[in-house]
Amino acid sequence: MFKEFLEKCLRYENLHILEETGDREKIKRISKRHGKVTEASVLLFDSGTKRTTINEIYLNSQGYFIIRDQKRLKLEKFK
């Protein structure tokens, strides 16, 4: 049943977005390193390690992204 649910979720490599909460348009604070931090966050499931994490959504001139393992992952890549 959970595997059927994962097939419907947005996916990039072994990461699945289970849920997105908050408002992407509202800015919570500004990070000097990564840009604007929005009030939105995503619940990610890593199928390799079978763990979930909550990641903040950032915004800069190139679009929306999250930070995962010290790398920027654009939300456009999740399909």
Protein Blocks (a to p, Z undefined) as FASTA:
>chain_A
ZZmmmmmpccehjbccfbdgdjfkbcfbdcfknopadfbdcddddfklopacdddddddf
kbccddeehiacdfklpZZ
